[in-house]
Amino acid sequence: MNQNEWMNDPLVAGIDKAKLQFLQMLVFESRNLTKEQMIPFLMSVAQKGKASNVSFDDREIETIVAALRKYASPDEVDKINKLMAMKKRR
């Protein structure tokens, strides 16, 4: 996936650029993490999000995920799908 290409997709045009940049950090810093490293990483990201007052509603999340899937490799899509499955189990 091109690191910034998804951020210019028309699907995410209505989402604040600061939020997209925050997600950029999440997506690309997490791509080489093992399953065991992912939970502590996500907890850290959640804390950074709270500190920066960054939050996403369900519509934004679904829109962003749709854009990411368009530009992702099959392995990246698999990771996205796993993260979304974890979110639904909460």
C-alpha positions as CSV (number, residue, x, y, z in Angstrom):
1,M,0.0,0.0,0.0
2,N,1.3,3.4,-0.9
3,Q,1.6,5.2,2.5
4,N,-0.4,8.3,1.7
5,E,-2.5,7.2,-1.3
6,W,-5.5,6.1,0.8
7,M,-5.6,9.4,2.5
8,N,-6.4,11.1,-0.8
9,D,-9.3,8.7,-1.7
10,P,-12.6,10.5,-2.2
11,L,-14.2,8.2,0.4
12,V,-12.3,9.9,3.2
13,A,-12.5,13.5,1.8
14,G,-15.0,14.5,4.6
15,I,-12.8,13.2,7.5
16,D,-10.5,15.6,9.3
17,K,-6.9,15.4,7.9
18,A,-5.5,15.3,11.5
19,K,-7.6,12.1,12.1
20,L,-6.3,10.5,8.9
21,Q,-2.7,11.3,9.9
22,F,-3.2,9.8,13.3
23,L,-4.5,6.6,11.5
24,Q,-1.5,6.7,9.1
25,M,0.7,6.3,12.2
26,L,-1.4,3.4,13.4
27,V,-1.5,1.6,10.1
28,F,2.1,1.9,9.2
29,E,3.7,1.5,12.6
30,S,1.7,-1.6,13.3
31,R,2.4,-3.5,10.0
32,N,5.3,-5.5,11.2
33,L,4.0,-6.2,14.7
34,T,3.3,-9.7,15.9
35,K,-0.1,-10.7,17.4
36,E,1.5,-10.4,20.9
37,Q,2.8,-6.9,20.2
38,M,-0.5,-5.6,18.7
39,I,-2.6,-5.3,21.9
40,P,0.0,-3.2,23.8
41,F,0.5,-1.1,20.6
42,L,-3.2,-0.5,20.2
43,M,-3.5,0.5,23.9
44,S,-0.7,3.0,23.4
45,V,-2.4,4.4,20.3
46,A,-5.7,4.7,22.2
47,Q,-4.0,6.7,25.0
48,K,-2.3,9.0,22.4
49,G,-5.7,9.4,20.8
50,K,-7.3,10.4,24.0
51,A,-4.5,12.8,24.8
52,S,-4.9,14.4,21.4
53,N,-8.7,14.4,21.5
54,V,-8.9,12.1,18.4
55,S,-11.9,9.9,18.2
56,F,-13.8,8.3,15.4
57,D,-17.5,7.5,15.1
58,D,-18.7,4.2,13.5
59,R,-19.4,5.8,10.2
60,E,-15.9,7.3,10.0
61,I,-14.4,3.9,10.9
62,E,-16.3,2.1,8.2
63,T,-15.4,4.7,5.6
64,I,-11.7,4.7,6.5
65,V,-11.6,0.9,6.5
66,A,-13.2,0.8,3.0
67,A,-10.6,3.2,1.7
68,L,-7.8,1.3,3.3
69,R,-9.0,-2.0,1.7
70,K,-8.9,-0.4,-1.7
71,Y,-5.2,0.2,-1.5
72,A,-4.0,-2.6,0.7
73,S,-2.2,-5.8,-0.3
74,P,-4.0,-9.1,0.5
75,D,-1.9,-9.5,3.7
76,E,-2.8,-6.0,4.8
77,V,-6.5,-6.6,4.0
78,D,-6.2,-9.7,6.2
79,K,-4.8,-7.7,9.1
80,I,-7.5,-5.0,8.6
81,N,-10.2,-7.7,8.7
82,K,-8.7,-9.2,11.9
83,L,-8.7,-5.8,13.6
84,M,-12.3,-5.1,12.6
85,A,-13.3,-8.6,13.9
86,M,-11.6,-7.7,17.2
87,K,-13.5,-4.4,17.3
88,K,-16.9,-6.1,16.8
89,R,-16.2,-8.6,19.7
90,R,-15.9,-5.7,22.2
